Amino acid sequence: MASDYPYYLLKPQFFYSHKKSYQREALTYIDQHYQPGDAVYVYWNNLSGYRLYKLMYNFKYNAIEGTDQRLKSKDYADYYHNLSPDFNKFKKAKRVWLVYNTEFITDIGDMIDSPAWYYRVSPDARLVQELSKTYQPSLQFSGTDVTVQLLELK
């Protein structure tokens, strides 16, 4: 309604807040806290956001772009085995920034909830659990659609 306009002018964060993406804020958060020797790993489900903002901003870091191994895997053990080449790219880093999307857990063109084994549990929680075998979660930035976690070597 027209009477709502002054409210949204004073509080623009509430205007279409369900359409707000926090990609820029998340990726600049990393840039502000990044230290030499850190690795940044962008999970496959957030690559489009990273690639867009990488073109727009001059980040201090170049992220390791995660690969999507879901359809090549039969279960989580096989999945993480297939992701090991990704993980090996940051295995010597003492600090790893993990970036994943919490809204888009399927890729464009995917059948919803396929493969079924991948979606039986929260995929992002499972990813953090897997990386927590080696790394301790530390700092975190969360928006409605993206999460950044700093993982530090145990």
C-alpha positions in Angstrom: 0.0 0.0 0.0 1.1 3.6 -0.6 1.0 4.2 3.2 3.8 1.6 3.6 6.3 3.5 1.4 7.7 5.8 4.2 8.4 2.6 6.3 10.4 0.9 3.6 12.3 4.1 2.8 13.4 4.2 6.5 13.9 0.4 6.7 14.8 -0.8 3.2 16.1 -4.1 4.6 12.5 -5.2 5.1 11.4 -4.4 1.5 11.2 -7.8 -0.3 13.6 -9.3 2.2 12.7 -12.8 1.0 14.4 -11.9 -2.3 17.6 -10.6 -0.7 20.8 -12.5 -1.4 23.8 -12.2 0.9 26.3 -13.4 -1.6 28.1 -10.1 -1.7 28.2 -9.7 2.0 29.4 -13.3 2.6 32.2 -13.1 0.0 33.4 -9.6 1.2 33.3 -10.9 4.8 35.9 -13.5 3.7 37.9 -10.8 1.9 38.0 -8.6 5.1 39.1 -11.5 7.3 41.3 -13.4 4.8 44.9 -14.0 5.9 47.9 -15.1 3.7 48.0 -18.9 3.6 44.2 -19.2 4.0 42.3 -21.4 1.5 38.8 -20.6 0.3 36.6 -23.5 -0.8 33.3 -22.7 -2.5 31.0 -25.7 -2.5 29.5 -26.5 -5.9 26.1 -25.2 -4.9 27.4 -21.6 -4.5 29.6 -21.3 -7.6 27.3 -19.1 -9.5 27.3 -16.5 -6.7 31.1 -16.7 -6.3 31.8 -16.4 -10.0 29.6 -13.4 -10.4 31.1 -11.4 -7.5 34.6 -12.5 -8.4 34.1 -10.6 -11.7 32.7 -7.6 -9.9 35.1 -7.3 -7.0 38.9 -7.6 -6.7 39.0 -10.2 -3.9 42.3 -10.9 -2.2 41.6 -14.6 -2.7 41.0 -17.1 -5.5 38.7 -19.8 -4.3 39.0 -23.5 -4.9 35.8 -24.2 -6.9 34.1 -27.4 -5.7 33.0 -30.1 -8.1 29.6 -31.7 -8.0 30.1 -35.4 -7.5 26.6 -36.4 -6.4 25.6 -38.2 -9.6 28.9 -40.1 -9.7 28.5 -41.4 -6.2 26.4 -44.1 -4.6 26.4 -42.9 -1.0 28.1 -40.4 1.2 31.3 -42.5 1.7 31.7 -42.7 -2.1 30.7 -39.0 -2.4 33.5 -37.8 -0.1 35.9 -40.1 -1.7 35.1 -38.5 -5.0 35.4 -35.1 -3.5 38.9 -35.9 -2.1 40.7 -34.2 -5.1 38.8 -31.0 -4.1 39.8 -31.4 -0.5 43.4 -32.2 -1.3 43.7 -28.7 -2.8 43.5 -27.2 0.7 44.8 -30.0 2.8 48.0 -28.1 3.8 46.1 -24.9 4.8 45.7 -24.2 8.5 42.6 -22.2 7.8 39.9 -22.9 5.3 36.9 -20.6 4.5 34.0 -22.9 3.5 31.2 -21.2 1.4 28.0 -23.0 0.7 24.5 -22.1 -0.3 21.7 -22.9 2.1 18.8 -22.2 -0.3 19.8 -23.9 -3.5 20.8 -27.4 -2.6 20.1 -28.8 -6.1 21.7 -27.7 -9.3 19.7 -26.2 -12.1 18.2 -29.0 -14.2 18.4 -31.5 -11.4 15.5 -33.7 -10.4 14.4 -32.6 -7.0 15.8 -34.7 -4.1 17.9 -36.8 -6.5 20.0 -38.7 -5.7 17.9 -39.7 -2.7 20.9 -40.7 -0.4 22.2 -37.2 -0.6 19.0 -35.5 0.6 18.2 -37.9 3.5 20.1 -35.6 5.8 21.0 -31.9 5.6 23.7 -31.8 2.9 25.4 -28.7 4.2 25.4 -30.0 7.8 26.9 -33.3 6.5 29.6 -31.4 4.6 30.6 -29.5 7.8 30.6 -32.8 9.7 32.9 -34.3 7.1 35.4 -31.4 7.2 35.2 -31.3 11.0 37.2 -34.5 11.1 40.2 -32.4 10.3 39.1 -28.8 11.0 37.4 -27.1 13.9 34.7 -24.6 12.9 35.5 -21.1 14.1 34.0 -17.9 12.7 30.7 -18.0 10.8 28.7 -15.6 8.6 25.2 -16.6 7.7 22.7 -14.9 5.4 19.4 -16.3 4.4 20.9 -18.0 1.3 24.6 -18.5 2.0 26.9 -19.5 4.9 30.6 -18.9 5.4 32.5 -20.8 8.0 36.1 -20.5 8.9 37.6 -23.9 9.6 40.8 -24.1 11.5 43.1 -27.1 11.5 42.8 -29.1 14.7 
